[in-house]
Amino acid sequence: MKEVVKVDAELTPVDYETFFAVATRRAFVGKVVRVRYGLMFVVSVALLVSLISIVRSFFPGAPFIQLAMFLMLYSIFVHFWNRYSRRIMAPEQGGPLLGPHTFSLTPEGFEDRGNFSFSLTQWSGIQTIQETPVHLFVFIDKTAAHIIPRRAFATAEDYEEFVQALRRCVQRESSARFVEIPSYSGGRRLLASSALMLIVVFASTALLSKVPKPLTAQNHEEASDNGTEEKWEEGEALLYAQSALVEEQMAALLPERHGVVDAYFVGFGSSDEQDVFMKEVLYARQLFDRRFDTRGRSIVLINNSKTRKEFPLASGTNLRATLQHVGRVMNPEEDILFLLLSSHGSKDHKLSVDYRSLPLKRLSSTEIAKMLEEAGIKWRVVIVSACYSGGFIQKLRNDDALIITSSPATQPSYGCGKNDDLTYFGKAFLADQLNQGADILGAFTGATALLQQRAIAENLQVSKPQLSSPPAMTAKLKTLEAQLVSSRHH
């Protein structure tokens, strides 16, 4: 071959999407590809069937609506999954793969020249040449090929001339095969067969669920004992004990002293998923008893099986009752409440309230702010140790409230593992700052620096604590600090 045959083409992300589909089918041939799509089919059906109970709970007694919801969810899932897969595998704009390319058939081999790249594949290195209705793929490895779109040729005759020249070059020095690939419809077949299977499974489960189960002595006993008898007894005993536990803590609360700024502490560790929240609240209680003279004026509410007989549950009902009692005992013009909330936090800025299988309601910042207002507690410091806790500030802030959160509204905080004694924020703010004598604002500043250092050292996203400190509340805290210093000297 003496004459060089060239063609210019503009490669786009769509060209690479088509290539990835062809390369995948080339890599998974025969039984392997059938097994692959079979597994995809089984997994997709299993995932959607798992949603049956959820959909039925929203549309009870409406099977056609339930089925329509299933098909809609499945279509949405497939659509967005395909878009996501194509997006993450697409080459970068402005990179060496996309844009103008010149493909040349030379005596030395197949040349591919782009704006930022050049490659030469000897003819003996060509493995397979595959044609589709819109592309010509020159494979040099199992999943690597030169991509030539047919639109690059002005006429069908130009394309055929290029292909014939390519055949002659390859056949002289290579055993590469020419393969024509029809348009691909496997994805549509998979979608249709999955949808059909969903209809069959849905109809079968709907019919079976309506068949009454024969009533026997055994299944009657199982139905009436949904859970062990011991768990029911423990749950009932726990619920009945709440009133007494709350009353016991309230009765032990010391009254306020006229002319003295008394500090009261309420700790709320409301998730039993990890012990760290229990440990943090108990540590904070001891610290505030010693550091801010709250001994005899501190109450804790904890969700943990280890303390269920000693302290009331951290529920919204118990927190409301506790704050109302503290509000009645305090002098609203003199005294300060320290409220520590330690739990998991959600992106919608709600505090997790969990204890085993009890249906406890999560608490929002609006609900907590309302409890404090209804209790008549004026001066207060609210510390929220939870993910996304910065979202609590807007509803809790006022001129007489200092708010500290362990993280911004859009970021998590760290340190709620099973083996943690304190959260990262709890260790920095409580143990490393307040415990060492810093005042509240100084502890916040020091904890912020410590958390930043720890995040960098552990390669974590820096989650900066947030602060709302109105002047009136700042001055009130200085008065309390001065009083505490004076009492220690005496």
C-alpha positions in Angstrom: 0.0 0.0 0.0 1.6 3.2 -1.1 -1.2 5.8 -0.9 -2.4 7.0 2.5 -6.1 6.8 3.1 -7.5 9.3 5.6 -10.8 10.3 7.2 -11.5 13.2 9.6 -14.1 12.7 12.4 -15.4 14.6 15.4 -15.7 12.2 18.4 -18.4 12.9 21.0 -19.5 11.3 24.3 -22.2 9.5 22.4 -19.6 7.7 20.3 -17.9 6.4 23.5 -21.2 5.3 25.0 -21.9 3.2 21.9 -18.3 1.8 22.1 -18.7 0.9 25.8 -21.8 -1.1 25.0 -20.1 -3.0 22.1 -16.9 -3.6 24.2 -19.0 -5.0 27.1 -20.8 -7.4 24.8 -17.4 -8.4 23.3 -15.9 -9.0 26.7 -18.9 -11.1 27.9 -19.7 -13.6 25.2 -21.8 -16.7 25.1 -23.0 -18.2 28.4 -21.2 -15.6 30.4 -23.2 -12.7 29.1 -26.4 -14.6 29.7 -25.4 -15.3 33.3 -24.5 -11.7 33.7 -27.8 -10.4 32.5 -29.6 -13.1 34.4 -28.0 -11.9 37.6 -28.9 -8.3 36.8 -32.5 -9.4 36.2 -32.7 -11.3 39.5 -31.1 -8.5 41.6 -33.3 -5.8 40.0 -36.5 -7.8 40.6 -35.5 -8.6 44.2 -34.8 -5.0 45.0 -38.2 -3.8 43.7 -40.1 -6.6 45.2 -38.7 -5.6 48.6 -40.6 -2.3 48.1 -44.0 -4.1 48.1 -44.8 -3.5 51.7 -43.8 0.2 51.5 -46.0 0.8 48.4 -48.9 -1.1 49.9 -48.8 0.9 53.1 -49.3 4.1 51.1 -52.1 2.7 48.9 -53.9 0.0 50.8 -56.7 -1.7 49.0 -55.7 -0.2 45.6 -53.8 -3.0 43.7 -53.8 -1.2 40.3 -52.3 2.0 41.8 -49.7 -0.2 43.6 -48.8 -1.9 40.4 -48.5 1.4 38.6 -46.3 2.7 41.3 -44.1 -0.3 41.0 -43.6 0.1 37.2 -43.0 3.8 37.6 -40.3 3.3 40.3 -38.7 0.6 38.2 -38.6 2.8 35.1 -37.2 5.7 37.1 -34.5 3.5 38.6 -33.4 2.1 35.2 -33.5 5.5 33.6 -31.3 7.2 36.2 -29.0 4.3 36.6 -28.3 4.3 32.9 -27.7 8.1 32.9 -25.4 7.8 35.9 -23.4 4.9 34.3 -23.0 6.8 31.0 -22.0 10.0 32.8 -19.2 8.5 35.0 -17.7 6.5 32.0 -17.8 9.4 29.5 -14.4 11.0 28.6 -13.7 14.5 29.8 -14.5 17.4 27.6 -11.3 19.0 26.3 -9.3 15.8 26.9 -7.3 13.7 24.4 -10.2 11.4 23.5 -13.0 13.7 22.4 -12.9 16.3 19.6 -11.3 16.1 16.1 -9.4 13.0 15.1 -7.7 12.0 11.8 -7.6 8.3 11.0 -5.1 7.2 8.4 -4.3 3.9 6.7 -0.5 4.0 6.1 2.0 1.3 5.1 3.2 1.3 8.7 -0.2 0.7 10.3 -3.4 2.4 11.5 -2.8 6.0 12.7 -5.1 7.9 15.1 -4.1 11.6 15.5 -6.1 13.9 17.8 -5.5 17.4 19.2 -3.5 16.1 22.2 -2.7 12.5 21.1 -1.2 10.3 18.4 -1.1 6.5 18.1 0.2 4.1 15.5 -1.0 0.5 15.6 0.8 -1.9 13.3 -1.4 -4.0 11.1 -0.4 -7.2 12.8 -1.8 -5.7 16.0 -5.4 -5.4 14.8 -7.6 -8.0 16.4 -11.1 -7.5 15.2 -12.9 -5.0 13.0 -16.6 -4.6 13.9 -19.3 -2.7 12.1 -22.5 -1.3 13.6 -25.2 0.7 11.8 -23.5 3.9 12.9 -19.8 3.0 13.8 -16.7 1.2 12.7 -14.6 -0.1 15.5 -11.0 -1.2 15.0 -10.2 -3.3 18.1 -6.6 -3.6 19.2 -7.4 -5.4 22.4 -10.5 -6.9 24.1 -11.8 -3.5 25.3 -9.7 -1.0 23.4 -10.5 0.2 19.9 -10.3 3.1 17.4 -13.8 4.6 17.0 -14.7 5.8 13.5 -18.3 7.2 13.2 -19.9 6.6 9.8 -21.1 10.2 9.8 -17.5 11.1 9.1 -17.9 9.9 5.5 -19.7 12.2 3.0 -21.3 9.2 1.2 -21.9 5.5 1.6 -19.5 4.9 -1.3 -16.7 6.8 0.6 -17.3 4.6 3.6 -17.2 1.4 1.6 -14.0 2.5 -0.1 -12.4 3.1 3.3 -13.6 -0.2 4.6 -12.2 -2.1 1.6 -8.9 -0.4 1.9 -8.9 -1.3 5.6 -9.7 -4.9 4.8 -6.8 -5.1 2.3 -4.3 -3.7 4.8 -5.4 -6.0 7.6 -5.6 -9.2 5.6 -2.1 -8.9 4.4 -0.5 -8.9 7.9 -3.3 -10.0 10.4 -5.8 -12.7 11.0 -8.4 -10.1 12.3 -12.1 -10.8 11.6 -14.7 -8.5 10.3 -18.0 -8.7 12.3 -21.2 -6.8 11.7 -23.2 -6.0 14.8 -26.9 -5.3 14.7 -28.6 -2.6 16.8 -28.6 -3.5 20.5 -31.9 -4.1 22.2 -30.7 -6.2 25.2 -31.5 -3.4 27.7 -35.0 -3.0 26.4 -35.6 -6.8 26.6 -34.2 -6.8 30.2 -36.6 -3.9 31.1 -39.6 -5.6 29.5 -38.9 -9.0 31.0 -38.3 -7.5 34.5 -41.5 -5.5 34.3 -43.4 -8.7 33.3 -41.9 -10.6 36.2 -42.8 -7.8 38.6 -46.4 -8.1 37.4 -46.4 -11.8 38.0 -44.8 -11.6 41.4 -47.0 -8.7 42.5 -50.2 -10.5 41.4 -49.1 -13.7 43.2 -48.2 -12.0 46.5 -51.4 -10.0 46.4 -53.5 -13.2 45.9 -51.6 -15.2 48.5 -51.9 -12.3 51.1 -55.7 -12.6 50.8 -55.8 -16.3 51.6 -56.8 -16.7 55.2 -54.3 -18.7 57.3 -56.0 -21.7 59.0 -56.5 -20.9 62.6 -54.8 -23.4 64.9 -53.8 -23.3 68.5 -50.2 -22.9 67.6 -50.5 -20.0 65.1 -53.0 -18.3 67.4 -50.5 -18.3 70.2 -47.8 -17.0 67.8 -50.1 -14.2 66.6 -50.9 -13.1 70.1 -47.3 -13.3 71.2 -45.5 -11.2 68.6 -42.2 -11.1 70.4 -41.2 -12.9 73.6 -43.2 -12.6 76.7 -40.1 -11.3 78.5 -39.7 -8.4 76.1 -43.3 -7.4 76.5 -43.0 -7.5 80.2 -39.8 -5.4 80.1 -41.4 -2.9 77.8 -44.5 -2.4 79.9 -42.4 -2.2 83.1 -40.2 0.4 81.5 -43.1 2.6 80.4 -44.8 2.3 83.8 -41.5 3.3 85.5 -41.1 6.5 83.6 -43.4 8.6 85.7 -41.7 7.5 88.9 -38.2 8.0 87.5 -39.0 11.5 86.3 -40.7 12.4 89.6 -37.7 11.1 91.5 -35.2 13.3 89.7 -37.6 16.3 90.0 -38.0 15.8 93.7 -34.3 15.7 94.2 -33.7 19.0 92.4 -32.5 21.8 94.8 -34.4 25.1 94.8 -32.9 28.3 93.5 -31.1 30.7 95.9 -32.3 34.3 96.0 -29.6 36.7 94.9 -27.4 33.9 93.4 -27.0 33.0 89.8 -27.8 29.3 90.0 -26.9 27.0 87.1 -29.1 24.0 86.2 -28.1 21.2 83.9 -30.3 18.9 81.8 -28.6 16.2 79.7 -30.4 14.5 76.9 -28.7 11.4 75.4 -31.5 10.1 73.1 -30.0 7.3 70.9 -29.4 3.8 72.2 -27.5 2.7 69.0 -24.2 3.5 70.6 -23.1 3.9 74.3 -21.2 7.1 73.4 -24.3 9.3 73.8 -24.9 7.9 77.3 -21.3 8.3 78.2 -21.2 11.9 76.9 -24.2 13.0 78.9 -23.0 11.4 82.1 -19.5 12.9 81.7 -21.1 16.3 81.0 -23.2 16.1 84.2 -20.2 15.4 86.4 -18.2 18.1 84.7 -21.0 20.8 85.0 -21.6 19.7 88.6 -18.0 20.4 89.4 -17.2 23.2 87.0 -20.5 25.2 87.2 -21.8 24.2 90.6 -24.9 22.3 89.2 -24.6 19.5 91.8 -28.1 18.9 93.1 -29.5 20.9 90.2 -28.7 18.5 87.3 -30.9 16.0 85.6 -30.2 13.4 82.8 -32.5 11.6 80.4 -30.8 8.7 78.7 -31.9 6.0 76.2 -29.7 3.0 77.1 -30.5 -0.4 78.5 -27.7 0.0 81.0 -29.3 3.0 82.7 -33.0 2.2 82.1 -33.7 1.5 85.8 -31.7 4.5 87.0 -32.6 7.4 84.7 -35.7 8.3 82.7 -35.8 7.7 79.0 -34.7 10.5 76.7 -38.1 11.0 75.1 -39.9 14.2 74.0 -42.5 13.7 76.8 -39.9 13.3 79.5 -37.9 16.3 78.2 -41.0 18.5 78.2 -42.0 17.5 81.8 -38.4 17.9 83.0 -38.0 21.4 81.5 -41.3 22.5 82.8 -40.3 21.5 86.3 -36.9 23.1 86.0 -38.6 26.2 84.8 -40.8 26.3 87.9 -37.8 25.8 90.3 -35.6 28.4 88.6 -35.7 32.1 89.1 -36.2 33.2 85.5 -34.4 36.5 86.0 -31.4 35.1 87.8 -30.7 31.5 86.9 -29.2 29.8 83.8 -30.0 26.4 82.2 -27.4 24.4 80.5 -29.1 22.0 78.1 -26.9 19.3 76.4 -28.5 17.3 73.5 -26.3 14.4 72.4 -27.5 12.0 69.6 -27.5 11.3 65.9 -28.7 14.2 63.8 -30.3 14.1 60.3 -30.0 16.3 57.3 -33.5 17.7 57.9 -32.3 18.8 61.3 -34.0 16.5 63.6 -32.6 14.7 66.7 -32.8 10.9 66.8 -34.8 9.5 69.7 -34.3 5.7 69.8 -34.7 3.0 72.4 -35.0 -0.5 71.1 -38.4 -1.0 69.5 -40.3 1.8 71.3 -41.9 4.1 68.7 -40.2 7.3 70.0 -40.6 10.5 67.9 -37.6 12.4 66.6 -37.3 16.0 67.9 -36.9 19.1 65.7 -35.4 22.4 66.8 -38.8 24.0 66.6 -40.2 21.5 69.2 -37.3 22.0 71.5 -37.5 25.8 71.3 -41.2 25.5 72.1 -40.5 23.4 75.2 -38.1 26.0 76.5 -40.5 28.8 75.9 -43.4 27.0 77.5 -41.2 26.2 80.5 -40.5 29.9 81.0 -36.7 29.4 81.0 -35.1 32.7 80.0 -31.4 32.4 80.3 -30.1 29.3 78.6 -27.1 27.7 77.0 -28.1 24.9 74.5 -25.3 22.6 73.3 -26.2 20.3 70.4 -23.7 17.4 69.8 -25.1 15.8 66.6 -24.5 15.7 62.9 -25.9 18.6 60.9 -26.7 20.3 64.2 -26.0 23.8 62.9 -29.5 23.6 61.5 -30.8 23.9 65.1 -29.5 27.5 65.6 -32.1 29.4 63.6 -35.1 28.2 65.7 -33.3 28.1 69.1 -31.6 31.5 69.0 -32.9 34.6 70.8 -31.3 37.5 72.8 -31.1 35.4 76.0 -29.9 32.1 74.5 -26.3 31.0 73.6 -26.3 28.1 71.1 -23.4 25.9 70.4 -23.5 23.1 67.8 -20.9 20.5 67.0 -21.2 20.9 63.2 -22.6 23.2 60.5 -26.1 22.6 59.1 -24.8 20.8 56.0 -22.0 18.6 57.5 -21.8 15.6 59.8 -19.8 15.5 63.0 -17.7 12.5 64.1 -16.9 10.1 66.9 -20.1 8.2 67.5 -18.6 4.7 67.2 -19.2 1.8 69.5 -15.8 2.1 71.2 -15.9 5.9 71.6 -16.3 7.3 75.1 -17.1 10.8 73.8 -17.8 12.2 70.4 -15.0 14.2 68.8 -16.8 17.4 69.7 -17.5 16.2 73.3 -13.8 15.4 73.8 -12.6 18.7 72.4 -15.2 20.9 74.0 -16.0 19.1 77.3 -12.8 17.1 78.2 -10.1 19.2 76.6 -11.4 22.7 77.2 -14.1 23.0 79.9 -12.5 20.4 82.0 -9.2 22.3 81.9 -10.8 25.5 83.2 -11.8 27.4 80.1 -15.1 29.4 80.1 -17.9 28.6 77.6 -16.7 30.9 74.8 -13.1 30.1 75.4 -13.9 26.4 75.3 -15.7 26.8 72.0 -12.8 28.6 70.4 -10.3 26.0 71.7 -12.5 23.1 70.6 -12.8 24.5 67.1 -9.0 24.6 66.7 -8.6 21.1 68.2 -11.3 19.6 65.9 -9.7 21.2 62.8 -6.3 19.6 63.8 -7.9 16.2 64.4 -9.8 16.3 61.1 -6.6 17.1 59.1 -4.6 14.4 61.0 -7.3 11.7 60.3 -8.0 13.0 56.7 -11.6 13.9 57.5 -13.8 16.8 56.3 -13.4 19.6 58.7 -16.7 20.0 60.5 -16.6 23.4 62.2 -18.7 24.0 65.4 -21.2 26.8 65.2 -22.0 29.5 67.7 -24.7 32.0 68.4 -23.7 34.3 71.3 -25.9 37.4 71.9 -24.3 40.1 74.1 -26.9 39.8 76.9 -26.2 36.1 77.3 -22.5 36.6 77.0 -22.7 39.1 79.9 -24.8 36.7 81.9 -22.2 34.0 81.6 -19.5 36.4 82.7 -21.5 37.1 85.8 -21.8 33.4 86.5 -18.0 32.9 86.0 -17.2 35.8 88.3 -19.5 34.3 91.0 -17.9 30.9 90.7 -14.4 32.3 91.0 -15.4 34.3 94.0 -17.0 31.3 95.7 -13.9 29.1 95.1 -11.7 31.8 96.8 -14.0 31.6 99.9 
